[in-house]
Amino acid sequence: MAKQAIELSYAVRFHVVFKYFGQLCLLLAALTLAPLAVSIFFNDLSISLKYGLVIAGLALLGGALIQLNSPSKIQPNEGIVLVAMMFVFTPLVMSFPIMGAGLSFIDALFEAISGVTTTGLSTQSSLLTASPTFLFARAWMQWYGGLGIVVLSLALVMQPGILAKGLAVEEVEQDNLVGSTRAHARQILMVYAALTLLGVSGAWLAGIGFFNAVLYTFAAVSTGGFAPMDGSLAALSWPLQAGITLLCFAGAIPLTLYYQVVKQRKLSAVGFLQLCTLMIACALVAIAVATTMTLTGDMSWSQVLQHAPLLAISAQSSAGFSSMPTEQLDAGSKLMLIFSMLIGGSAGSTAGGLKLLRLLIVISVLRLIILRTCLPKHAVVEPRLAGRRLGSDEIQVALLLMLLFVAVVALSWLPFVVMGYDPLDALFEVVSATGTVGLSVGVSSASLPPLLKGILCADMLLGRLEIMAWLVVIYPRTWFGRRMEDA
């Protein structure tokens, strides 16, 4: 069977990959116009020049590549290669203007990867002297990285018929609203834009100031967590903290649910189950963190009730905002947040982590295994989730990805321990990076050795794009072998 599958496989066609890569370069050039405009507005002319050079380079490269002839339909492995290329290429390119803020290349690359992957980890200890252009660029990268540059391209640039699972970064449910990838992406963008406008309007009316309202909203709706102020949410009033945290929660819900409620007046069973699970998970983590804070800390009840729910939602949604210095948390609270960051939010949302959908699949299989011990031998039962039968491939992928996720965390954690970092703090930071969360206990800093910065950068990329995608990229058959002839 394996030999037969190999004989039927096709390697990527380079002219196809480069054709669509050129379109993505043009889209990235268009997206870069936003920070260019902000830099001109704030008179950061040296950074404006850098953004201008980036836009010109992207436009020339994209303009040349789109001249290649290619079919309108592409293979799944070609779509995955395109996504991987863009998530590596984008931070490399954007590091150049970010270096204009006085950062070294490795720190600028760390910041750019953290932005595009919507992680929110930073090597910058203070933002007091940071320019508005730098702050906007970070938040803007998180905003367009929240759904993925490629999803934007599906809605605005590419032709219909491109495989959703090849190009959409988020998982696509079988009971999807539409069969067309392009239509699906447009619906998602409508929801994303609506949440963004709602967040900006609410924060601005609450008195936070228009510029900060934009930055906080970009980071919240993308569950990114880059705050424009030191202390993340600590400088804001409690109502504003709660509002921004709720916006993070909204970003961690399957975005198709909003469209279903508004346009179709119904909810998919799987999406609704994920929503309920997300609410339960946030509540359980909040109770657990509040309990450990009360038992081991010197916080008052009012402080516990303020910080525990906000931290729980921030960790579970993979947003990464914090209302207090995370390094001051007790060991029990850190451990609870580690578990929360590992699981993450819903599939089909901007959240990272393993995804609640996979956890639900594993729980369903485990329940079935236990149930079978109570049934007669001839009984036939199938694993189901929200009334839908689970295929064996779905179960295998969920279990495999969970195993790979844990393996990446373990392998990334070991170098930190070997180099003398506190084991719990190191684990917290690695899980935060791999889950694209951004909560930090102070390990990420400008003084962190380049090797460890590189590990965290790799973790952020692995976590954002899913580990299986990178395995496809390094699989020899992806690149070598017979290629499909264009129709």
Phi, psi and omega in degrees: 000315180296319179295320179297320180295320179297320180294333180271352186282155179235137174281164180292149176262119189295324181292331177289313180300314183289328177301309182284332173298323177297319177297320179293326176296320177294321177295318179296323176299319178295320179294329182286348176297332181295306177295332175298315180296319179295319180296323177292319180299319181268010174063031174271071191292329178294322177286327176301319179298318180296316178295323177298318178295320179297314181297317180297316180297316179295321180294318179294315180296312180296318180298325179287318186286329182289352177284346180293143176277137178201157178287162180284337179256141180235162181281156177303319181293330177291321177296317180294319177299320178299314180299313181299317180300316183289325180284346172266317184293317184301307179295329177297316181290316184286347176297329183299306177291330179294328177298339177295345177274006177096012180270150172289168182299316183295321178289323177294320178295318177302315181295318182292317178297318179298326179287307184296326179275002180058040180273300179101358173291148182215149175268357183274123183282335181213147179248010184298324182259004182290141180283153177302326180296317178298315181295319179293317183300319179297312182293323180294319177298322177294322182296311181279344173278345183300316175259351180096136178303326186288326177295322175300318181293325178300320184281329191251333191240306192282166182277157177296160175100351178288138186296128183296316184289343177279327188245330180285129183289322180281160181287149180249123181283156181291332179264043182300155182294322185222155179276336182277127179298320182294317178295321179298315180297322179295321178296317179298318180295325176298315178296315182299314179295320180296316177298321180295313179298320178297316180295314180298314181298314181296315181293322180294315179294334179283355174095019182277347185095140188298314184298312179293328177298319178295314184295314179296321181292316177305316182286333183278311184293334177272002187048046181265307173098002176289112179264146179277359182234153172297144179085007178060254180264357188298330183280352183265159175291161183298319178300321177292320176302314181295319181296315179293322178295321177294326176294323174299317178299320179297325178288339181271359177271144175308120188293337178294337180299321180298315180295320180298318181294315185284315188265324187248352179057035177206166180235141173289146184296318181292318179295317179296322177297320178296320178299313179297318180295321179297317179296317179295317180298316179299318180296316181295317179294320179299317179295318181295316180293319178298321180295313180292324176298319182291319185283327188247346184253181178247028180279148173283166179298323180295321178292319179298315181293336177281311189276321187300311180296321181295316179294321181297312180294321179297319180288315184292325178277353183064029180283315177090005174285154177217145180262359178207159178300119184294331180294344178275356180291152176285166184299321180296318179294319178299319181295319178298318180291328176299312178300319180295316180294327178299315183285311177077202187259206186275150170290142183086010177244184177272000184285159178255206181084186179293334182088136180297329180300318179293322177298319179295322178296315180296318178297320179297317179294317179298318178298320180294320179299317179292319181297323183296338177289343181259357186255155174294158186298327184278355181292138179246116178231147181239147176292130181228152177222120181054039177084354181256134180290135179271128177283156181297327179292323177298316180295315181298316180296317180299314181293319181295316181294324176296318178296315180295321180300312179295322179296318178297316178299314182296314181292326179285330182288325185302314179300326178295317180294317180298325182272012168094009179279149179304128185303316182291317179295320179296318178296319178302313183292318181294316178296321178298320179289314183291326176278002183050050182264298178105350173296137184226142175257020175098000180290317177289118181199170179296334181275356178297132180305144182306324179301315182288326173298319179297321179296316179294323177297316178297320179298318181297318179293318178297318182289324183288319187262000182074135188295325181300325180297319179290328175295324176297320182296320183270357179290124184304322182294343175295329187250331186241140180131186181288152183239144181291136177282140180290138178285000000 
